Amino acid sequence: MSRASLIKTILLVAIIALAFYMALYPRLDYPYPLHVDEWMHLGHTTQILNTGSLDYPHPFQGGQWEVGGHPETGYYIWFGTALLATGSPWLLLARLMPALVLGIIAFVAYAWGRKRGFGLEAAFFATFIHTTVRFLGPAFLVPVTLGLVFFPLCLILLEKMEKDWRPLPLIVISLAALFLTHGTTAVAVGFVLVIYLIFYIIFSKSSLRQVLPSLTCLLLVPLSAFVIFLWNRAFVLREIQNIINAEKIPLPAIPIPLPQLGYIMIALAVIGFGFLIARGGWRNYALLVPTVILLFFVQFYRQWFDVGPDILYERGWLYVMLLMAFIAGYGLSQLRQLGLDFFKRWRWGALPVYVALALVVAFSLVLRIDGYAKERYYHVINVPTYHDFVWIGQELPQDSIVLLNPYVAWSFVPISGGQYTYTAKAYPWGVEESMEITAFLREGATDTEYIREKNVNILYSPFPLENPDLVEVRDGVYILREGS
């Protein structure tokens, strides 16, 4: 291995280590999953593993109705397979998997950018993708995080397909799998791929024989979405109806999150935009155009029209940040090359260039971590609650249905090993029902008929329950007397 290759390898390993740190940063002082979505997906995965079926009683609705054809089943299969293959406790894997996924994103970004001369830069800035409780991100173990891997991965396959048919089935399979994992991300990736293919076919000046694989891929990209239609037709038709009859988005607009990435990265992205335009070429425009369109959508379309599709708007900032990371990496690499060309006649001309490069990287990282530190995350449970749920799962009947605070209930199913909760809600949805249950517990849960109507036989409450039909078997844990 040459000296230059060794240095690049060391830097790549350092960037992947940085990716691990970035993904773990929000949970360095907290041992459990952070967001209700993490708990929700863990609960569905637990249920699939416990039942051995992709059709299973809904764990967060007391098992009252069956889940069939879940639109994110691919994600549950992926994480469930990881649990079975490694034999690791779910809590350990749930903590480490976001770091692993972000490390993979950084590595694949490097692999894609390497041939264009900015592999390390693209990998470095890919670790900067922000995570918030609103649009999620790579610090959370959620389907959209896994979906981000497919952006650079599919771009790599596209470049290999320019003169070869072999990557074509891999692209279609990847997109089909992504539609079963996170359909919104699949739409965004497909959008980027379609623009890339159109620019290649029209502007590459290649022969018909060379563009034929890409032309075929262009036709097959929409067809890859057919797998989710076959899997869950009702879901697809409902989403199409939601787009046609778009309603006002219930949540307020997301304040532009780009400052959290650090102004140095933003400046480099702007510089990268300029270089893409100045250098020209269909490849540069194929990266620039989808980034601009997605940025317009998440920032201006939302402000002007204030209607859906809300999920694409919510998650769209992640796609914009990843594409901007690539462009910022491109901008930094172009500045590096200009500096080396300018000082090439000097004996030690490369030294000031690399010193300046190191300073830019260091200060951009400091600003990024500062932006991360200002973000606020909530904790669904604390340590005593975790141990209470473990005890309930181990000591009380497995066919129980537990009534507890609906905001906390998301964590109950995976911790207890698969016991059902009566209901779980996430703000701002289900506020009235959550207030009703909280008030019922606060008032002592005196109405036994109310408990029986909901098929509940265990109650978990931070308030003392004064119902003679309930027996306290552990602090805060009550069971319904037999025959009550």
C-alpha positions in Angstrom: 0.0 0.0 0.0 1.3 3.4 -1.0 1.7 6.2 1.5 -1.2 8.2 -0.1 -3.4 5.1 0.1 -2.5 4.5 3.7 -3.4 8.1 4.6 -6.7 7.9 2.8 -7.5 4.6 4.6 -6.7 6.2 8.0 -8.9 9.2 7.2 -11.8 7.0 6.0 -11.6 5.0 9.3 -11.6 8.3 11.2 -14.7 9.5 9.3 -16.5 6.3 10.0 -15.6 6.6 13.7 -17.0 10.2 13.5 -20.2 8.8 12.0 -20.5 6.4 15.0 -20.0 9.4 17.4 -22.5 11.6 15.6 -25.2 8.8 15.6 -24.6 8.1 19.3 -24.3 11.7 20.4 -28.0 12.3 21.4 -28.0 9.2 23.6 -24.6 9.3 25.2 -26.3 10.0 28.6 -29.4 7.9 28.0 -29.5 4.1 27.6 -32.9 3.7 25.9 -34.4 4.6 22.5 -35.3 8.3 22.3 -38.2 8.8 20.0 -41.7 7.2 20.0 -41.1 6.0 16.5 -38.1 4.0 17.6 -40.2 2.3 20.3 -43.1 1.7 17.8 -40.9 0.0 15.3 -39.3 -2.1 18.0 -42.7 -3.2 19.1 -43.8 -4.3 15.7 -40.5 -6.2 15.2 -41.0 -7.9 18.6 -44.4 -8.9 17.6 -43.2 -10.4 14.3 -40.5 -12.4 16.0 -42.9 -13.6 18.7 -45.6 -14.7 16.4 -43.4 -15.9 13.5 -45.7 -14.2 11.0 -46.0 -11.0 9.1 -49.7 -10.9 10.0 -50.0 -10.4 13.7 -52.3 -8.8 16.4 -51.6 -5.1 16.8 -49.4 -4.8 19.9 -50.3 -1.2 20.6 -54.1 -1.7 20.3 -54.5 -4.5 22.8 -54.3 -7.1 20.0 -57.9 -6.1 19.1 -57.2 -6.2 15.3 -54.7 -7.8 13.0 -51.8 -6.0 11.3 -51.4 -7.3 7.7 -49.2 -6.0 4.9 -47.5 -3.3 7.0 -45.9 -0.8 4.6 -42.6 -0.9 6.5 -42.4 -4.7 6.8 -39.0 -4.7 5.0 -37.5 -2.7 7.9 -38.9 -5.1 10.5 -37.5 -8.1 8.6 -34.1 -6.3 8.4 -33.9 -5.5 12.1 -35.5 -8.8 13.2 -32.9 -10.7 11.1 -30.1 -8.7 12.7 -31.5 -9.7 16.2 -31.7 -13.3 15.3 -28.3 -13.5 13.4 -26.3 -11.7 16.1 -28.1 -13.1 19.2 -27.7 -9.6 20.7 -30.2 -8.2 23.2 -32.5 -5.8 21.4 -31.6 -2.9 23.7 -27.9 -3.2 22.8 -28.6 -3.5 19.1 -31.1 -0.7 19.1 -28.4 1.5 20.6 -25.7 0.6 18.2 -27.5 0.1 15.0 -28.0 3.8 14.2 -24.2 4.3 14.5 -23.6 1.3 12.2 -26.1 2.6 9.6 -24.6 6.1 9.6 -21.2 4.5 9.2 -22.4 2.6 6.2 -23.9 5.8 4.7 -20.5 7.5 5.1 -18.7 4.6 3.6 -21.0 4.3 0.6 -20.8 8.1 0.1 -17.0 7.7 0.0 -17.3 4.9 -2.6 -19.6 7.0 -4.8 -17.6 10.2 -4.6 -14.1 8.6 -4.9 -14.2 8.3 -8.7 -15.1 11.9 -8.9 -12.3 13.0 -6.6 -14.2 13.9 -3.5 -14.8 10.6 -1.7 -13.4 11.6 1.7 -15.2 14.9 1.6 -18.5 13.4 0.7 -18.2 10.8 3.5 -17.2 13.5 6.0 -20.1 15.8 5.4 -22.5 12.8 5.2 -22.0 12.4 8.9 -23.4 15.9 9.4 -27.1 15.0 8.7 -29.1 16.4 11.5 -31.6 14.5 13.7 -34.7 16.2 15.3 -37.8 14.8 16.9 -39.8 16.3 14.0 -38.2 14.9 10.8 -36.1 12.2 12.6 -32.6 11.5 11.3 -29.6 9.1 11.5 -29.4 9.2 15.3 -32.8 7.3 15.5 -33.4 3.7 14.7 -36.1 4.3 12.1 -36.8 3.2 8.5 -35.9 6.5 7.0 -32.3 6.2 8.4 -31.8 2.9 6.7 -33.3 4.3 3.5 -30.6 7.0 3.3 -28.1 4.3 2.4 -29.8 3.8 -0.9 -29.1 7.3 -2.2 -25.3 6.8 -2.8 -25.7 3.1 -3.3 -28.1 3.5 -6.3 -25.9 6.3 -7.7 -23.0 3.9 -7.7 -25.1 1.3 -9.5 -26.2 3.9 -12.1 -22.7 4.8 -13.0 -21.8 1.2 -13.5 -24.8 0.7 -15.7 -23.9 3.3 -18.2 -22.3 0.6 -20.4 -23.4 -2.6 -18.6 -26.7 -4.3 -18.1 -25.7 -6.2 -14.9 -26.5 -3.4 -12.3 -30.0 -3.0 -13.7 -31.7 -5.9 -11.7 -29.8 -4.7 -8.6 -31.2 -1.2 -8.9 -34.8 -2.5 -9.4 -34.4 -4.9 -6.5 -32.9 -2.2 -4.3 -35.8 0.2 -5.1 -38.4 -2.5 -4.6 -36.9 -3.4 -1.2 -36.8 0.3 -0.3 -40.5 0.6 -1.1 -41.2 -2.1 1.4 -38.9 -0.4 3.9 -39.8 3.3 3.7 -41.9 4.3 0.7 -41.3 8.0 1.1 -37.5 7.5 0.8 -38.1 5.2 -2.2 -40.0 8.0 -3.9 -37.2 10.5 -3.3 -34.5 8.0 -4.4 -36.5 7.2 -7.5 -36.9 10.9 -8.2 -33.1 11.4 -8.1 -32.5 8.3 -10.3 -35.0 9.4 -12.9 -33.4 12.8 -13.3 -29.9 11.2 -13.5 -31.1 8.8 -16.2 -32.8 11.5 -18.2 -29.7 13.7 -18.1 -27.5 10.7 -19.2 -29.8 9.7 -22.0 -30.2 13.2 -23.4 -26.9 14.9 -22.7 -24.2 12.2 -22.5 -23.9 11.8 -26.4 -23.6 8.1 -26.0 -24.7 5.7 -28.6 -28.2 4.1 -28.5 -26.6 0.8 -27.6 -24.8 2.4 -24.6 -27.9 4.2 -23.3 -30.2 1.2 -23.8 -29.7 -0.2 -20.2 -30.3 3.3 -18.8 -33.4 3.7 -20.9 -34.7 0.4 -19.7 -34.0 1.4 -16.1 -35.9 4.6 -16.6 -39.0 2.6 -17.5 -38.5 0.1 -14.7 -38.0 2.7 -11.8 -41.8 3.4 -11.6 -42.5 -0.3 -11.9 -40.4 -1.0 -8.8 -43.1 0.7 -6.8 -45.6 -2.0 -7.9 -44.2 -4.3 -5.2 -45.8 -2.1 -2.4 -49.1 -2.1 -4.3 -49.1 -5.9 -4.4 -48.1 -6.0 -0.8 -50.8 -3.6 0.5 -53.2 -2.2 -2.1 -55.4 -0.5 0.5 -52.4 1.5 1.8 -51.3 2.6 -1.7 -54.8 3.7 -2.7 -55.3 5.6 0.5 -52.0 7.5 0.1 -52.9 8.3 -3.5 -56.2 9.6 -2.3 -54.5 11.7 0.4 -52.3 13.3 -2.3 -55.2 14.0 -4.6 -57.3 15.5 -1.8 -54.4 17.1 0.1 -55.4 18.7 3.4 -53.8 21.3 5.5 -50.8 19.9 7.4 -51.7 19.8 11.1 -48.2 20.6 12.4 -46.5 24.0 12.1 -43.8 24.5 9.5 -40.4 23.2 10.3 -37.9 26.0 11.0 -35.2 25.7 8.4 -32.7 23.2 10.0 -29.7 24.0 7.8 -28.0 26.3 10.4 -27.6 23.3 12.7 -25.3 21.8 10.1 -22.9 24.7 10.6 -22.4 27.8 8.4 -19.1 26.5 7.1 -20.8 23.4 5.6 -23.5 25.7 4.2 -20.9 28.0 2.7 -19.1 25.0 1.1 -22.4 23.7 -0.3 -23.0 27.1 -1.9 -19.5 27.0 -3.3 -20.1 23.5 -4.5 -23.3 24.7 -6.3 -21.2 27.3 -8.0 -18.6 24.8 -9.1 -21.2 22.4 -10.4 -22.6 25.1 -12.6 -19.2 26.4 -13.7 -17.8 23.0 -14.5 -20.9 22.0 -16.3 -21.5 18.5 -17.6 -24.6 16.3 -17.3 -23.3 14.5 -14.2 -23.0 17.8 -12.3 -26.4 18.9 -13.3 -27.9 15.5 -12.5 -26.8 16.1 -8.9 -27.7 19.8 -8.8 -31.2 19.7 -10.2 -32.9 17.2 -7.8 -31.2 19.0 -4.8 -32.7 22.3 -5.9 -36.1 20.8 -6.5 -36.2 19.0 -3.2 -35.0 22.1 -1.4 -37.7 24.2 -3.0 -40.3 21.7 -2.0 -39.4 21.4 1.7 -38.9 25.2 2.1 -41.1 27.1 -0.2 -43.9 24.7 -1.3 -44.8 24.2 2.3 -44.9 27.9 3.1 -47.0 28.8 0.1 -49.5 26.0 -0.1 -49.5 24.5 3.5 -50.8 21.1 2.3 -49.5 17.6 1.9 -48.1 15.2 1.1 -46.9 15.9 4.6 -44.7 12.8 5.0 -42.5 13.8 2.1 -42.3 17.3 3.5 -41.4 16.0 7.0 -38.7 13.6 5.8 -37.6 15.7 2.8 -35.1 17.7 4.9 -33.1 14.6 5.4 -32.8 14.0 1.7 -31.9 17.6 1.1 -29.2 17.5 3.8 -27.6 14.3 2.3 -27.5 15.8 -1.2 -26.1 19.0 0.2 -23.5 17.0 2.0 -22.4 15.6 -1.3 -22.3 19.1 -2.9 -20.4 20.5 0.1 -17.8 17.7 -0.3 -17.5 18.5 -4.0 -17.0 22.2 -3.2 -14.3 21.5 -0.6 -12.5 19.1 -3.1 -12.6 21.8 -5.8 -11.1 24.4 -3.3 -8.4 21.9 -2.4 -7.6 21.2 -6.1 -7.5 25.0 -6.8 -5.1 25.5 -3.9 -2.8 22.7 -5.0 -2.7 24.0 -8.5 -2.0 27.5 -7.3 0.9 26.5 -5.1 2.3 23.7 -7.2 5.5 25.6 -8.1 6.4 26.1 -4.4 8.6 23.5 -2.7 6.3 23.3 0.3 3.2 24.6 -1.6 1.0 21.7 -0.5 1.5 22.3 3.2 -0.5 25.6 3.5 -3.3 24.0 1.4 -3.6 21.0 3.7 -3.3 23.2 6.8 -6.1 25.3 5.6 -8.1 22.2 4.7 -7.6 20.8 8.2 -8.7 24.1 9.8 -11.9 24.2 7.6 -12.7 20.6 8.6 -12.0 21.2 12.3 -14.1 24.4 12.5 -16.9 22.9 10.5 -17.0 19.9 12.9 -17.0 22.2 15.9 -19.9 24.2 14.5 -21.8 20.9 13.7 -21.4 19.5 17.2 -22.5 22.9 18.6 -25.6 22.7 16.5 -26.3 19.1 17.7 -25.8 20.2 21.3 -28.6 22.8 20.9 -31.1 20.2 19.8 -33.5 19.0 22.4 -34.7 15.4 22.7 -37.3 13.8 25.0 -37.0 10.6 27.1 -40.1 8.3 26.9 -39.1 6.4 30.1 -36.6 6.4 32.9 -34.7 3.6 34.5 -37.3 2.6 37.2 -40.1 2.5 34.5 -37.9 0.2 32.4 -37.4 -2.3 35.3 -41.1 -2.1 36.1 -41.9 -3.2 32.5 -39.3 -5.9 32.6 -40.9 -7.3 35.8 -44.4 -7.2 34.3 -43.2 -9.1 31.3 -41.5 -11.8 33.4 -43.9 -12.2 36.3 -47.4 -11.5 34.9 -49.4 -13.5 32.3 -48.2 -13.0 28.7 -51.7 -12.7 27.4 -52.4 -9.5 29.5 -53.5 -6.2 28.2 -52.0 -3.2 30.1 -53.5 0.2 30.6 -51.0 3.0 31.1 -50.1 6.5 30.0 -50.5 6.3 26.2 -47.4 8.4 25.6 -45.3 6.0 27.6 -47.1 2.9 26.3 -44.9 2.8 23.1 -42.0 1.5 25.2 -44.0 -1.2 27.0 -44.4 -3.8 24.3 -40.7 -4.3 23.4 -39.5 -4.0 27.0 -42.1 -6.5 28.4 -41.3 -9.0 25.6 -44.5 -8.6 23.7 -47.3 -8.0 26.1 -50.1 -5.8 24.7 -50.9 -2.3 25.7 -54.5 -1.0 25.5 -53.4 2.0 23.4 -50.4 4.1 22.6 -50.6 7.6 21.2 -48.1 10.2 20.1 -48.6 13.9 20.4 -50.5 15.7 18.7 -52.6 12.7 17.7 -54.9 11.0 20.3 -54.7 13.9 22.8 -58.3 13.5 23.9 -57.9 9.8 24.6 -54.6 10.3 26.4 -56.2 12.9 28.6 -59.1 10.7 29.3 -56.9 7.8 30.4 -54.6 10.0 32.4 -57.6 11.5 34.2 -59.0 8.1 34.9 -55.7 7.0 36.5 -55.3 10.2 38.5 -58.8 9.8 39.9 -57.9 6.4 41.2 -59.4 4.1 38.5 -62.5 3.6 40.5 -64.7 2.5 37.6 -64.2 -1.3 37.3 -66.7 -1.4 34.4 -64.6 1.0 32.4 -61.6 -1.4 32.9 -63.6 -4.5 31.9 -65.0 -2.8 28.8 -61.4 -2.3 27.5 -60.4 -5.9 28.2 -57.7 -4.6 30.5 -56.4 -6.8 33.4 -53.2 -4.8 34.4 -52.9 -1.2 35.1 -49.6 0.8 35.5 -50.0 4.1 37.1 -47.9 6.9 38.7 -50.9 7.7 40.9 -52.3 5.5 43.7 -55.4 3.5 42.5 -58.2 3.2 45.1 -60.3 0.6 43.4 -61.0 -2.4 45.7 -61.2 -4.6 42.6 -57.5 -3.9 41.9 -54.5 -5.5 43.7 -51.2 -3.7 43.8 -48.5 -6.4 43.1 -45.6 -3.9 42.7 -45.3 -0.2 43.2 -47.5 1.3 40.6 -48.5 -2.1 39.1 -52.1 -3.3 39.7 -54.0 -6.4 38.5 -57.7 -6.9 38.3 -59.0 -9.3 40.8 -60.2 -12.6 39.4 -64.0 -12.5 38.9 -64.1 -8.7 39.1 
